[in-house]
């Protein structure tokens, strides 16, 4: 396989647990962070504070997910978080709970 050939990565999406193929070129994998909309946003928006309560968490995650929804590299970010089993924060529009569900119920 050549280095520019797209790679299919299957991830679980949606509430019904449907599967989707996300085609990502290998060149995009290491460089996606430079193109991310969150690069200019305070990381506190994406990662919980130690004393964060549930209502605060839901508000923070809604804002973070809205930023992710408009991000041109949402998919590679979400794939990175799933592959590397990121435990904290919102990555590619997926919260900690979203990623846990996708990883435990493939």
Biotite code that builds the C-alpha atoms (Angstrom):
import biotite.structure as struc

atoms = struc.array([
    struc.Atom([0.000, 0.000, 0.000], chain_id="A", res_id=1, res_name="UNK", atom_name="CA", element="C"),
    struc.Atom([1.381, 3.402, -0.930], chain_id="A", res_id=2, res_name="UNK", atom_name="CA", element="C"),
    struc.Atom([1.681, 6.068, 1.737], chain_id="A", res_id=3, res_name="UNK", atom_name="CA", element="C"),
    struc.Atom([-0.976, 8.292, 0.153], chain_id="A", res_id=4, res_name="UNK", atom_name="CA", element="C"),
    struc.Atom([-3.574, 5.559, -0.234], chain_id="A", res_id=5, res_name="UNK", atom_name="CA", element="C"),
    struc.Atom([-6.631, 6.189, 1.989], chain_id="A", res_id=6, res_name="UNK", atom_name="CA", element="C"),
    struc.Atom([-7.062, 3.952, 4.994], chain_id="A", res_id=7, res_name="UNK", atom_name="CA", element="C"),
    struc.Atom([-10.522, 2.764, 5.984], chain_id="A", res_id=8, res_name="UNK", atom_name="CA", element="C"),
    struc.Atom([-11.159, 2.970, 9.678], chain_id="A", res_id=9, res_name="UNK", atom_name="CA", element="C"),
    struc.Atom([-14.461, 1.604, 10.945], chain_id="A", res_id=10, res_name="UNK", atom_name="CA", element="C"),
    struc.Atom([-15.977, 3.393, 13.903], chain_id="A", res_id=11, res_name="UNK", atom_name="CA", element="C"),
    struc.Atom([-19.304, 3.083, 15.626], chain_id="A", res_id=12, res_name="UNK", atom_name="CA", element="C"),
    struc.Atom([-21.459, 6.170, 15.155], chain_id="A", res_id=13, res_name="UNK", atom_name="CA", element="C"),
    struc.Atom([-24.889, 7.354, 16.168], chain_id="A", res_id=14, res_name="UNK", atom_name="CA", element="C"),
    struc.Atom([-27.261, 6.303, 18.900], chain_id="A", res_id=15, res_name="UNK", atom_name="CA", element="C"),
    struc.Atom([-28.365, 3.195, 17.064], chain_id="A", res_id=16, res_name="UNK", atom_name="CA", element="C"),
    struc.Atom([-24.780, 1.923, 16.957], chain_id="A", res_id=17, res_name="UNK", atom_name="CA", element="C"),
    struc.Atom([-24.509, 2.076, 13.180], chain_id="A", res_id=18, res_name="UNK", atom_name="CA", element="C"),
    struc.Atom([-21.071, 1.599, 11.685], chain_id="A", res_id=19, res_name="UNK", atom_name="CA", element="C"),
    struc.Atom([-19.378, 3.987, 9.300], chain_id="A", res_id=20, res_name="UNK", atom_name="CA", element="C"),
    struc.Atom([-16.174, 3.799, 7.297], chain_id="A", res_id=21, res_name="UNK", atom_name="CA", element="C"),
    struc.Atom([-14.075, 6.918, 7.720], chain_id="A", res_id=22, res_name="UNK", atom_name="CA", element="C"),
    struc.Atom([-11.487, 7.240, 4.950], chain_id="A", res_id=23, res_name="UNK", atom_name="CA", element="C"),
    struc.Atom([-8.357, 8.955, 6.208], chain_id="A", res_id=24, res_name="UNK", atom_name="CA", element="C"),
    struc.Atom([-5.181, 9.447, 4.230], chain_id="A", res_id=25, res_name="UNK", atom_name="CA", element="C"),
    struc.Atom([-1.974, 8.593, 6.094], chain_id="A", res_id=26, res_name="UNK", atom_name="CA", element="C"),
    struc.Atom([-0.629, 12.115, 5.510], chain_id="A", res_id=27, res_name="UNK", atom_name="CA", element="C"),
    struc.Atom([-3.503, 13.531, 7.540], chain_id="A", res_id=28, res_name="UNK", atom_name="CA", element="C"),
    struc.Atom([-2.928, 11.305, 10.557], chain_id="A", res_id=29, res_name="UNK", atom_name="CA", element="C"),
    struc.Atom([0.187, 13.021, 11.971], chain_id="A", res_id=30, res_name="UNK", atom_name="CA", element="C"),
    struc.Atom([-0.802, 16.549, 10.901], chain_id="A", res_id=31, res_name="UNK", atom_name="CA", element="C"),
    struc.Atom([-4.443, 16.793, 11.954], chain_id="A", res_id=32, res_name="UNK", atom_name="CA", element="C"),
    struc.Atom([-3.642, 18.609, 15.206], chain_id="A", res_id=33, res_name="UNK", atom_name="CA", element="C"),
    struc.Atom([-2.269, 21.629, 13.338], chain_id="A", res_id=34, res_name="UNK", atom_name="CA", element="C"),
    struc.Atom([-5.601, 22.010, 11.523], chain_id="A", res_id=35, res_name="UNK", atom_name="CA", element="C"),
    struc.Atom([-7.862, 21.506, 14.554], chain_id="A", res_id=36, res_name="UNK", atom_name="CA", element="C"),
    struc.Atom([-10.221, 24.315, 15.564], chain_id="A", res_id=37, res_name="UNK", atom_name="CA", element="C"),
    struc.Atom([-9.518, 23.591, 19.228], chain_id="A", res_id=38, res_name="UNK", atom_name="CA", element="C"),
    struc.Atom([-5.877, 24.595, 18.781], chain_id="A", res_id=39, res_name="UNK", atom_name="CA", element="C"),
    struc.Atom([-6.854, 28.192, 19.572], chain_id="A", res_id=40, res_name="UNK", atom_name="CA", element="C"),
    struc.Atom([-9.261, 27.384, 22.414], chain_id="A", res_id=41, res_name="UNK", atom_name="CA", element="C"),
    struc.Atom([-8.529, 27.047, 26.125], chain_id="A", res_id=42, res_name="UNK", atom_name="CA", element="C"),
    struc.Atom([-8.035, 23.336, 26.868], chain_id="A", res_id=43, res_name="UNK", atom_name="CA", element="C"),
    struc.Atom([-10.312, 23.675, 29.905], chain_id="A", res_id=44, res_name="UNK", atom_name="CA", element="C"),
    struc.Atom([-13.199, 23.623, 27.427], chain_id="A", res_id=45, res_name="UNK", atom_name="CA", element="C"),
    struc.Atom([-12.287, 20.068, 26.389], chain_id="A", res_id=46, res_name="UNK", atom_name="CA", element="C"),
    struc.Atom([-10.956, 18.571, 29.619], chain_id="A", res_id=47, res_name="UNK", atom_name="CA", element="C"),
    struc.Atom([-12.727, 18.349, 32.978], chain_id="A", res_id=48, res_name="UNK", atom_name="CA", element="C"),
    struc.Atom([-11.620, 20.188, 36.087], chain_id="A", res_id=49, res_name="UNK", atom_name="CA", element="C"),
    struc.Atom([-10.995, 18.021, 39.134], chain_id="A", res_id=50, res_name="UNK", atom_name="CA", element="C"),
    struc.Atom([-14.001, 19.474, 40.963], chain_id="A", res_id=51, res_name="UNK", atom_name="CA", element="C"),
    struc.Atom([-16.395, 19.589, 37.985], chain_id="A", res_id=52, res_name="UNK", atom_name="CA", element="C"),
    struc.Atom([-19.996, 18.686, 38.767], chain_id="A", res_id=53, res_name="UNK", atom_name="CA", element="C"),
    struc.Atom([-22.310, 16.921, 36.330], chain_id="A", res_id=54, res_name="UNK", atom_name="CA", element="C"),
    struc.Atom([-24.292, 20.011, 35.179], chain_id="A", res_id=55, res_name="UNK", atom_name="CA", element="C"),
    struc.Atom([-21.005, 21.853, 34.530], chain_id="A", res_id=56, res_name="UNK", atom_name="CA", element="C"),
    struc.Atom([-19.654, 18.831, 32.674], chain_id="A", res_id=57, res_name="UNK", atom_name="CA", element="C"),
    struc.Atom([-22.702, 18.667, 30.397], chain_id="A", res_id=58, res_name="UNK", atom_name="CA", element="C"),
    struc.Atom([-22.468, 22.389, 29.563], chain_id="A", res_id=59, res_name="UNK", atom_name="CA", element="C"),
    struc.Atom([-18.724, 22.162, 28.883], chain_id="A", res_id=60, res_name="UNK", atom_name="CA", element="C"),
    struc.Atom([-19.151, 19.072, 26.696], chain_id="A", res_id=61, res_name="UNK", atom_name="CA", element="C"),
    struc.Atom([-21.959, 20.707, 24.671], chain_id="A", res_id=62, res_name="UNK", atom_name="CA", element="C"),
    struc.Atom([-19.724, 23.676, 23.864], chain_id="A", res_id=63, res_name="UNK", atom_name="CA", element="C"),
    struc.Atom([-16.734, 21.443, 23.079], chain_id="A", res_id=64, res_name="UNK", atom_name="CA", element="C"),
    struc.Atom([-18.840, 19.200, 20.834], chain_id="A", res_id=65, res_name="UNK", atom_name="CA", element="C"),
    struc.Atom([-20.163, 22.262, 18.972], chain_id="A", res_id=66, res_name="UNK", atom_name="CA", element="C"),
    struc.Atom([-16.580, 23.320, 18.242], chain_id="A", res_id=67, res_name="UNK", atom_name="CA", element="C"),
    struc.Atom([-15.760, 19.773, 17.119], chain_id="A", res_id=68, res_name="UNK", atom_name="CA", element="C"),
    struc.Atom([-18.829, 19.646, 14.856], chain_id="A", res_id=69, res_name="UNK", atom_name="CA", element="C"),
    struc.Atom([-17.399, 22.483, 12.764], chain_id="A", res_id=70, res_name="UNK", atom_name="CA", element="C"),
    struc.Atom([-13.822, 21.176, 12.809], chain_id="A", res_id=71, res_name="UNK", atom_name="CA", element="C"),
    struc.Atom([-12.317, 19.962, 9.520], chain_id="A", res_id=72, res_name="UNK", atom_name="CA", element="C"),
    struc.Atom([-10.318, 17.231, 11.306], chain_id="A", res_id=73, res_name="UNK", atom_name="CA", element="C"),
    struc.Atom([-13.022, 15.880, 13.618], chain_id="A", res_id=74, res_name="UNK", atom_name="CA", element="C"),
    struc.Atom([-12.757, 12.341, 12.253], chain_id="A", res_id=75, res_name="UNK", atom_name="CA", element="C"),
    struc.Atom([-8.997, 11.830, 12.603], chain_id="A", res_id=76, res_name="UNK", atom_name="CA", element="C"),
    struc.Atom([-9.206, 13.349, 16.084], chain_id="A", res_id=77, res_name="UNK", atom_name="CA", element="C"),
    struc.Atom([-11.962, 10.932, 17.125], chain_id="A", res_id=78, res_name="UNK", atom_name="CA", element="C"),
    struc.Atom([-10.092, 7.991, 15.624], chain_id="A", res_id=79, res_name="UNK", atom_name="CA", element="C"),
    struc.Atom([-6.912, 9.025, 17.466], chain_id="A", res_id=80, res_name="UNK", atom_name="CA", element="C"),
    struc.Atom([-8.798, 9.118, 20.772], chain_id="A", res_id=81, res_name="UNK", atom_name="CA", element="C"),
    struc.Atom([-10.369, 5.708, 20.161], chain_id="A", res_id=82, res_name="UNK", atom_name="CA", element="C"),
    struc.Atom([-7.160, 4.041, 19.003], chain_id="A", res_id=83, res_name="UNK", atom_name="CA", element="C"),
    struc.Atom([-5.100, 5.502, 21.850], chain_id="A", res_id=84, res_name="UNK", atom_name="CA", element="C"),
    struc.Atom([-7.904, 4.969, 24.360], chain_id="A", res_id=85, res_name="UNK", atom_name="CA", element="C"),
    struc.Atom([-7.824, 8.556, 25.611], chain_id="A", res_id=86, res_name="UNK", atom_name="CA", element="C"),
    struc.Atom([-9.480, 8.531, 29.020], chain_id="A", res_id=87, res_name="UNK", atom_name="CA", element="C"),
    struc.Atom([-10.221, 12.227, 29.478], chain_id="A", res_id=88, res_name="UNK", atom_name="CA", element="C"),
    struc.Atom([-11.759, 15.077, 27.547], chain_id="A", res_id=89, res_name="UNK", atom_name="CA", element="C"),
    struc.Atom([-13.726, 15.617, 24.366], chain_id="A", res_id=90, res_name="UNK", atom_name="CA", element="C"),
    struc.Atom([-11.902, 14.419, 21.245], chain_id="A", res_id=91, res_name="UNK", atom_name="CA", element="C"),
    struc.Atom([-13.402, 14.647, 17.771], chain_id="A", res_id=92, res_name="UNK", atom_name="CA", element="C"),
    struc.Atom([-16.824, 15.362, 19.232], chain_id="A", res_id=93, res_name="UNK", atom_name="CA", element="C"),
    struc.Atom([-16.745, 12.271, 21.455], chain_id="A", res_id=94, res_name="UNK", atom_name="CA", element="C"),
    struc.Atom([-16.932, 12.649, 25.213], chain_id="A", res_id=95, res_name="UNK", atom_name="CA", element="C"),
    struc.Atom([-15.356, 10.215, 27.657], chain_id="A", res_id=96, res_name="UNK", atom_name="CA", element="C"),
    struc.Atom([-18.686, 8.370, 27.952], chain_id="A", res_id=97, res_name="UNK", atom_name="CA", element="C"),
    struc.Atom([-19.167, 8.319, 24.154], chain_id="A", res_id=98, res_name="UNK", atom_name="CA", element="C"),
    struc.Atom([-15.761, 6.694, 23.664], chain_id="A", res_id=99, res_name="UNK", atom_name="CA", element="C"),
    struc.Atom([-16.346, 4.166, 26.440], chain_id="A", res_id=100, res_name="UNK", atom_name="CA", element="C"),
    struc.Atom([-19.618, 3.092, 24.786], chain_id="A", res_id=101, res_name="UNK", atom_name="CA", element="C"),
    struc.Atom([-17.954, 2.660, 21.403], chain_id="A", res_id=102, res_name="UNK", atom_name="CA", element="C"),
    struc.Atom([-15.065, 0.691, 22.863], chain_id="A", res_id=103, res_name="UNK", atom_name="CA", element="C"),
    struc.Atom([-17.139, -1.614, 25.057], chain_id="A", res_id=104, res_name="UNK", atom_name="CA", element="C"),
    struc.Atom([-19.942, -2.277, 22.560], chain_id="A", res_id=105, res_name="UNK", atom_name="CA", element="C"),
    struc.Atom([-18.356, -2.619, 19.119], chain_id="A", res_id=106, res_name="UNK", atom_name="CA", element="C"),
])
